Amino acid sequence: MNRRHFLIALAGAAVASAFVFKPKDSGASYSPYFSDLNEELKKYGPFKPSMVVDLDMLDQNITALMTDIDERIKYRIVAKSLPSPELLGHIMKTANTNRLMLFHQPFINHVAEAFPKTDILLGKPMPVKSAQLFYEKFSNASGFIPSNQLQWLIDTKERLLQYHSLAKKMNEKLLINVELDVGLHRGGLKEPDELIPMLDEILADPKHLAFAGLMGYDPHVVKLPKILKSPETAYEESQASYQSFIDVLKNKYPQIDINKLCLNGAGSPTVKLHKSGTVINDMAAGSCLVKPTDFDISTLQSFVPAAYVATPVLKKFKDTSIPSAEGLKGLFSWWDPNMEQTFFIYGGKWMADYESPQGLQNNSIYGASTNQAMVNGSRIRRWSMAPIKLSWTLMITFSYALTRVNLFFCNLEIFSLLKMERLLNSGLF
């Protein structure tokens, strides 16, 4: 082969390779589900970025969760995953539980007022000043009794001493739940013997302190690379670790009635594993009820997505025009059919993936925006909305781009999609 033929062959190979790697058109119309939701949002608003929760899907997930929990185990709702008072009320009623896990001082005060019959366990050790702030803002008018209903999570002897000092200063009795490290390595007691000096401190002053139980969170069990350890082995090890602390209670503190303690554990990723046998009696889960994308894991296959960010599309343009590179807009859309059109949406840069219409994508060259994010998509003619006969073009003023959340922590607009009835409209705590 001479040099000329070689160069021709090389150029041909380059062209062929380019077409192999050339992005395929991934655009598609709304599914009937999202088409109905889009119509609901166009009619009733709220015409701003909103978290949409499908209560019918949520109820389906509650049923799936309660099926996975052994009837001997008490279910505790993780409120940070479901940050709306009305939503929490709905779940507590449907799941028949008054147990909440909270992670934020303002939430504690709000829940104590709004749900005075709840049993609260803190999901992380709070700075002692946060605990003090709770008591300074707390009013007993609702009937909530912290000394009976509020467990403070403590991870070290040092923090316990700080809380003990606060309890004596305020002349309050604090319920203490001790955090365990059962393999996650995010804090808590690692060795069973570490529990002894903490229990001695608690039991020595029953006027100001009371031992309420243990907490060992184990999501690492299903997230470890299998090359390191199988989920089954990791689960067995975490359970053995937890049991070693329970053994300290049995062997050294016979006066403690273990059956009356809150032995909390699990989390959405590992709920199903605990059904086969567990040392805990109090199970915490929340994210599985709305199933963000971070929870698309094998142990949650029976759960369905129930939360989306819906936001209006404000503007639509042909092709993709980048500042100082306007002449390349034809090239952009030729190379990637998913850049044939540009949309600017209300808001943006959420921890979320575009869900509907299918084929939407961010533009990394243009950059992200929390004000008006650029979103690209392919030609509209394939996105007609049969049988409703609506198109993206016609809906552009009041159409909504829907993204599926990665983590769930936004203001809520709550709908029942099957009933198409606006049920709740609430903000964060």
Stockholm file with secondary structure:
# STOCKHOLM 1.0

chainA/1-429         MNRRHFLIALAGAAVASAFVFKPKDSGASYSPYFSDLNEELKKYGPFKPSMVVDLDMLDQNITALMTDIDERIKYRIVAKSLPSPELLGHIMKTANTNRLMLFHQPFINHVAEAFPKTDILLGKPMPVKSAQLFYEKFSNASGFIPSNQLQWLIDTKERLLQYHSLAKKMNEKLLINVELDVGLHRGGLKEPDELIPMLDEILADPKHLAFAGLMGYDPHVVKLPKILKSPETAYEESQASYQSFIDVLKNKYPQIDINKLCLNGAGSPTVKLHKSGTVINDMAAGSCLVKPTDFDISTLQSFVPAAYVATPVLKKFKDTSIPSAEGLKGLFSWWDPNMEQTFFIYGGKWMADYESPQGLQNNSIYGASTNQAMVNGSRIRRWSMAPIKLSWTLMITFSYALTRVNLFFCNLEIFSLLKMERLLNSGLF
#=GR chainA/1-429 SS CCHHHHHHHHHHHHHHHHHHHSCCCCCCCCCHHHHHHHHHHHHHCCCSCEEEEEHHHHHHHHHHHHHHSCTTSEEEEEGGGSCCHHHHHHHHHHHTCCEEEECCHHHHHHHHHHCTTCEEEESSCCCHHHHHHHHHHCCGGGCCCHHHHEEEEECSHHHHHHHHHHHHHHTCCEEEEEEBCSSSCSSSBCSGGGHHHHHHHHHTCTTTEEEEEEEEECTHHHHSCTTTCCHHHHHHHHHHHHHHHHHHHHHHCTTSCGGGSEEEEECGGGHHHHTTCCSCSEEEECGGGTCCGGGCSGGGTTCCCCEEEEEEEEEEEESCCCTTCGGGHHHHHHHCGGGSEEEEESBCCCSEEEEESTTCEECTTTCCCSSBCEEEECCSGGGCBTTTTBCTTTTTTTCEEEEEESSCCSCEEEEETTTTEEEEEECCC
#=GC SS_cons         CCHHHHHHHHHHHHHHHHHHHSCCCCCCCCCHHHHHHHHHHHHHCCCSCEEEEEHHHHHHHHHHHHHHSCTTSEEEEEGGGSCCHHHHHHHHHHHTCCEEEECCHHHHHHHHHHCTTCEEEESSCCCHHHHHHHHHHCCGGGCCCHHHHEEEEECSHHHHHHHHHHHHHHTCCEEEEEEBCSSSCSSSBCSGGGHHHHHHHHHTCTTTEEEEEEEEECTHHHHSCTTTCCHHHHHHHHHHHHHHHHHHHHHHCTTSCGGGSEEEEECGGGHHHHTTCCSCSEEEECGGGTCCGGGCSGGGTTCCCCEEEEEEEEEEEESCCCTTCGGGHHHHHHHCGGGSEEEEESBCCCSEEEEESTTCEECTTTCCCSSBCEEEECCSGGGCBTTTTBCTTTTTTTCEEEEEESSCCSCEEEEETTTTEEEEEECCC
//
